[in-house]
Amino acid sequence: MSRKQNAVADFARYLRTETVGGMVLLGATAIALLLANSPVSGAYQAVRDFHIGPSSLGLSLSVGDWAKDGLLAVFFFVAGLELKRELVIGELNSVKAAILPVVAAVGGMVVPAAIALGVGWGEPGIERAWAIPVATDIAFALGVLAITASGLPNSLRVFLLSLAVVDDLGAILLIAVLFTAKFDLLAAIAAVALMALYAYLQHRRVTTPWLYVPIAVGTWVAVHAAGVHATIAGVALALLTRVRKDPYEQHAPALRLEHRLQPWSAGVAVPVFALFAAGVPVSGDALGALFRDKIALGIILGLVVGKVVGIVGASALAVLFRAAVWPRGAGPRDIVAVAMLGGVGFTVSLLISDLALDGPAAEQAKAAVLLASLAASLLAAVLLVRRSRVHRRADDDA
């Protein structure tokens, strides 16, 4: 392998680590905020709003929309692959182990939504904006966990990943229901047919990308044309991908795809989305206005308070009624620390803010998401460091 190929392989390996992925995402967010609050903010907005793509196919989208609809489909495809792998052959392949993150995710969606709806009741746009704090950002949350929780059992990482993917899937379903202005039945039928073809080729052990890439692109175009948010295409195809390897295979298709696409997701898809979604004006007056705006305040309380209450409460009830068990080697206090990371809404919360609100209201909501995500990540970091020390001392004493 040449020196250049080695450098590319090393860079891709670094991007696969959650710490590096989180740092890249954080850097893209910082650049977006810097650009949006600098003298070049007009040029930044012009690039974000510039339309490209074939209008004949209904794909004349702004650069920001391409990042939101196209690149995030790659992100959700990779997340869906990992979730399916954990469900079929990983730590969630038993019913009781799989139930806990699902129940926790539901609690972590219902309580924040209820808080946002209650606080923002009567405000214009709240009929759609209540969905903003339901999601957890997978990349950011896992990045914070990787940096601060080296002493915690790996079962907590799987719990957080599963919880984040499930509530992001829930958020995507909400997007499909709440923000589908028009539904094209023929396009939806085409999307289902392409997904069925993808599943059939997986069943027949076909491996050539010359078939799968056009099918994946066609599915994305069909889902977009159907009026449903196109990121659903990524999730659906991931869940149709085979995760058990045959005796003659070194790795199953899901693991191969995850390995190849993870650097693109962490190094391109999510950071570029953040670059165009997180660029909101921030000033002393703007920050002060967040606490006077009922919708923004509901988003902040939903993410910082509602997520912890919902995740921990639902988890405790599931264990109490013996429907689930705590993650292996972890207990309720560990769940509280991890649940705080649920308040890092970021990627999907920014996406829903763009869909639910317009103009200044959307900018205000996105600023609330950024502030709440920052607060949740800092609080979670403190709790996770403390729990890591406890686990390390217990290991030393054993």
C-alpha positions in Angstrom: 0.0 0.0 0.0 1.4 3.4 -1.0 2.1 6.2 1.5 -0.9 8.2 0.2 -3.2 5.1 0.6 -1.9 4.6 4.1 -2.7 8.2 5.0 -6.3 7.9 3.6 -6.8 4.6 5.5 -5.5 6.2 8.8 -7.7 9.2 8.3 -10.8 7.0 7.8 -9.9 5.0 10.9 -9.7 8.2 13.0 -13.1 9.3 11.7 -14.6 6.0 12.8 -13.8 6.8 16.4 -16.7 8.5 18.2 -14.4 11.0 19.9 -13.0 12.3 16.6 -16.5 12.3 15.0 -17.9 14.3 17.9 -15.0 16.8 17.7 -15.5 17.2 13.9 -19.2 17.9 14.5 -18.4 20.4 17.2 -15.9 22.1 14.9 -18.5 22.4 12.1 -21.0 23.9 14.6 -18.5 26.4 15.8 -17.7 27.5 12.2 -21.4 27.8 11.4 -22.0 30.1 14.4 -18.9 32.1 13.6 -20.0 32.6 9.9 -23.6 33.5 10.9 -22.4 36.1 13.4 -19.6 37.7 11.2 -19.5 40.3 8.4 -19.7 37.4 5.9 -23.1 36.2 7.2 -24.8 37.4 4.0 -22.5 35.3 1.9 -23.0 32.3 4.2 -26.8 32.6 3.9 -26.6 33.0 0.1 -24.6 29.8 -0.2 -27.0 27.9 2.1 -30.0 29.1 0.1 -28.5 28.6 -3.4 -30.6 26.1 -5.4 -29.0 23.3 -7.4 -30.4 20.1 -8.9 -32.8 19.0 -11.7 -36.1 20.8 -11.3 -37.7 18.3 -13.7 -37.3 15.6 -11.0 -38.5 17.9 -8.3 -34.9 18.0 -7.0 -34.0 21.7 -7.3 -33.1 22.1 -3.7 -31.1 24.6 -1.7 -27.6 23.6 -0.5 -29.0 23.5 3.0 -31.9 21.2 1.9 -29.4 18.8 0.1 -27.5 18.6 3.4 -30.7 18.1 5.4 -32.5 15.6 3.1 -29.6 13.9 1.3 -26.6 13.8 3.6 -28.6 12.9 6.7 -29.9 9.9 4.8 -26.4 8.5 4.9 -26.1 9.2 8.6 -29.4 7.4 9.3 -28.4 4.5 7.1 -25.2 4.0 9.2 -27.0 4.4 12.5 -29.7 1.9 11.3 -27.1 -0.6 10.4 -25.5 -0.6 13.8 -28.9 -0.8 15.5 -30.0 -3.8 13.5 -26.7 -5.5 14.2 -27.1 -5.0 17.9 -30.7 -6.3 17.7 -29.9 -9.4 15.7 -26.5 -10.5 17.0 -25.4 -7.9 19.6 -26.2 -7.0 23.1 -29.9 -6.4 22.3 -30.7 -9.8 20.9 -32.6 -10.8 24.0 -36.1 -9.4 24.5 -35.5 -8.0 28.0 -32.3 -6.3 26.9 -33.9 -4.8 23.8 -37.0 -3.6 25.6 -35.2 -1.2 28.0 -33.8 1.2 25.4 -37.0 1.2 23.5 -39.1 2.0 26.6 -36.6 4.6 27.6 -36.7 6.2 24.2 -40.5 6.4 24.3 -40.3 8.0 27.7 -37.6 10.3 26.5 -39.9 11.4 23.6 -43.2 11.7 25.4 -42.1 13.8 28.5 -40.1 16.4 26.5 -42.9 16.8 24.0 -45.4 17.2 26.8 -43.2 19.8 28.5 -42.7 21.8 25.2 -46.4 21.6 24.4 -47.4 22.7 28.0 -45.0 25.6 28.2 -45.6 26.8 24.6 -49.4 26.3 24.7 -51.2 29.0 22.8 -48.2 30.2 20.9 -48.3 30.3 17.0 -46.5 27.3 15.6 -46.6 25.1 18.8 -48.9 22.6 17.1 -45.7 21.5 15.2 -42.9 22.8 17.3 -43.7 20.5 20.2 -41.8 17.8 18.3 -38.5 19.6 18.4 -37.1 18.2 21.7 -38.0 14.6 21.1 -34.7 13.5 19.5 -31.3 12.7 20.7 -28.2 13.4 18.6 -26.4 10.1 18.1 -23.0 11.5 17.0 -22.7 14.2 19.7 -24.0 12.0 22.5 -21.7 9.1 21.7 -18.8 11.5 21.3 -19.3 13.0 24.8 -19.7 9.5 26.2 -16.4 8.3 24.6 -14.5 11.3 26.0 -15.9 11.3 29.5 -16.9 7.7 30.3 -13.8 5.5 29.7 -14.5 3.6 33.0 -18.1 2.7 32.3 -19.3 -0.7 30.9 -19.8 -1.0 27.2 -23.4 -2.0 27.8 -24.1 1.7 28.5 -22.8 2.7 25.1 -25.1 0.2 23.5 -28.0 1.4 25.6 -27.4 5.0 24.6 -26.9 4.1 20.9 -30.1 2.1 20.8 -32.1 4.7 22.7 -30.8 7.5 20.4 -31.5 5.5 17.2 -35.0 4.6 18.4 -36.0 8.1 19.4 -34.5 9.5 16.2 -36.6 6.9 14.3 -39.6 8.1 16.3 -38.7 11.7 15.3 -38.4 10.7 11.7 -41.8 9.1 11.8 -43.2 12.3 13.4 -41.6 14.2 10.5 -43.3 11.9 8.1 -46.7 12.5 9.7 -46.5 16.1 10.7 -44.5 17.6 7.8 -45.8 15.7 4.8 -47.7 18.4 2.9 -48.6 16.3 0.0 -48.4 12.5 -0.6 -47.7 11.0 -4.0 -49.0 7.4 -3.9 -47.3 6.3 -7.2 -43.9 7.5 -5.8 -44.5 5.7 -2.5 -45.3 2.5 -4.4 -42.1 2.9 -6.4 -40.1 3.4 -3.2 -41.7 0.2 -1.6 -40.9 -1.7 -4.8 -37.3 -0.6 -4.8 -37.0 -1.5 -1.1 -38.4 -5.0 -1.9 -35.9 -5.4 -4.7 -33.1 -4.4 -2.2 -34.3 -7.0 0.3 -34.6 -9.7 -2.4 -31.0 -9.1 -3.6 -29.8 -9.3 0.0 -31.6 -12.6 0.4 -30.1 -13.9 -2.9 -26.6 -12.9 -1.5 -25.9 -10.4 -4.4 -23.0 -8.2 -3.4 -22.3 -5.9 -6.4 -22.5 -2.2 -5.7 -23.5 -1.6 -9.3 -27.0 -2.8 -8.4 -27.3 -1.5 -4.8 -26.1 2.1 -5.4 -28.7 2.8 -8.1 -31.4 1.1 -6.0 -30.5 3.2 -3.0 -30.4 6.5 -5.0 -33.7 5.5 -6.6 -35.3 4.8 -3.3 -34.2 8.1 -1.9 -35.6 10.0 -4.9 -38.9 8.0 -4.7 -39.3 8.7 -1.0 -38.6 12.4 -1.6 -41.0 12.5 -4.4 -43.7 10.8 -2.3 -43.6 13.8 0.0 -42.1 11.9 2.9 -38.9 13.1 4.5 -36.1 11.4 2.4 -34.0 10.3 5.4 -36.6 7.5 6.0 -35.0 5.9 2.9 -31.7 5.5 4.7 -33.4 3.9 7.8 -35.5 1.5 5.8 -32.6 0.2 3.6 -30.4 -0.2 6.7 -33.1 -2.4 8.4 -33.3 -4.5 5.3 -29.6 -5.2 5.2 -28.3 -8.6 6.1 -26.3 -8.7 9.4 -25.5 -12.4 9.7 -22.5 -13.6 7.7 -22.5 -16.8 5.8 -19.7 -19.4 6.4 -17.8 -18.3 3.3 -17.9 -14.6 4.2 -15.4 -12.8 6.3 -17.9 -10.1 7.3 -21.7 -9.7 6.8 -22.9 -6.9 4.4 -24.1 -4.7 7.2 -20.6 -4.7 8.9 -18.9 -4.0 5.5 -21.2 -1.1 4.7 -20.9 0.3 8.2 -17.1 0.2 7.9 -17.0 1.9 4.6 -19.7 4.5 5.2 -18.9 5.5 8.8 -16.1 7.9 7.9 -18.3 9.6 5.2 -21.1 9.9 7.8 -18.9 11.3 10.6 -16.5 13.3 8.4 -18.9 14.7 5.7 -22.6 14.1 6.1 -23.2 15.2 9.7 -20.6 18.1 9.8 -21.9 19.6 6.5 -25.5 19.4 7.8 -24.3 21.2 11.0 -22.4 23.7 9.0 -25.7 24.9 7.3 -28.2 24.1 10.1 -26.4 25.5 13.1 -25.6 29.0 11.7 -28.0 31.1 13.8 -27.4 34.7 15.0 -26.3 34.7 18.6 -26.1 37.9 20.8 -26.8 38.9 24.3 -30.3 40.2 23.3 -31.0 37.0 21.3 -30.0 34.7 24.2 -32.1 36.8 26.7 -35.0 36.5 24.3 -34.9 32.7 24.5 -36.1 32.8 28.0 -39.0 35.1 27.2 -40.1 33.1 24.2 -42.5 30.3 25.4 -41.6 27.9 22.5 -37.9 28.3 23.0 -38.2 27.9 26.7 -40.3 24.8 26.2 -37.6 23.4 23.9 -34.9 24.1 26.5 -36.8 22.5 29.4 -37.9 19.6 27.3 -34.3 18.7 26.3 -32.5 19.5 29.6 -35.2 18.3 32.1 -37.8 16.3 30.1 -35.3 13.9 28.6 -33.8 12.9 32.0 -37.2 12.5 33.6 -38.7 10.6 30.7 -35.7 8.2 30.1 -35.0 7.4 33.8 -38.7 7.2 34.7 -39.6 4.9 31.9 -36.5 2.7 32.5 -37.2 2.4 36.2 -40.9 1.4 35.6 -39.8 -1.2 33.0 -37.3 -2.8 35.4 -39.7 -2.5 38.4 -42.4 -4.5 36.5 -39.7 -7.0 35.3 -40.3 -6.2 31.7 -36.6 -5.3 31.2 -33.3 -5.5 33.0 -30.6 -2.8 33.6 -27.7 -2.9 31.1 -25.0 -5.5 32.1 -22.7 -4.1 34.8 -24.7 -0.8 35.2 -27.3 0.5 37.6 -29.9 3.3 38.0 -27.2 6.0 38.7 -25.4 5.2 35.5 -28.7 5.5 33.6 -29.2 8.9 35.1 -25.8 10.1 33.8 -26.4 8.6 30.3 -30.0 9.9 30.3 -28.6 13.4 30.6 -27.0 12.9 27.2 -30.5 12.4 25.8 -30.9 16.2 26.1 -28.3 16.7 23.3 -30.9 17.1 20.6 -28.8 18.9 18.0 -29.0 17.2 14.5 -32.6 16.0 14.3 -33.9 18.7 16.6 -32.4 21.3 14.3 -33.9 19.5 11.4 -37.4 19.6 13.0 -36.9 23.3 13.9 -36.4 24.0 10.2 -39.5 22.1 9.2 -41.8 23.2 12.0 -41.1 27.0 12.0 -40.2 29.7 9.6 -38.0 32.8 9.7 -37.1 34.3 13.0 -39.1 31.7 14.9 -37.0 28.9 13.4 -33.8 30.8 14.2 -35.0 31.2 17.8 -35.9 27.5 18.1 -32.5 26.5 16.7 -30.7 28.7 19.2 -32.7 27.1 22.0 -31.7 23.6 20.7 -28.0 24.7 20.6 -28.1 26.2 24.1 -30.0 23.1 25.6 -27.6 20.7 23.9 -24.6 22.5 25.3 -26.1 22.5 28.8 -27.1 18.9 28.6 -23.6 17.8 27.3 -21.8 19.7 30.1 -24.1 18.3 32.9 -23.8 14.8 31.4 -20.0 15.1 31.2 -19.8 15.9 35.0 -22.1 13.0 35.9 -20.3 10.5 33.6 -16.8 11.4 34.9 -18.1 10.8 38.5 -19.7 7.5 37.6 -16.5 6.4 35.7 -14.4 7.0 38.8 -16.9 4.9 40.9 -16.6 2.0 38.4 -12.8 2.2 38.3 -12.6 2.2 42.1 -14.9 -0.8 42.1 -12.7 -2.6 39.5 -9.5 -1.8 41.5 -11.1 -3.2 44.7 -12.3 -6.4 43.0 
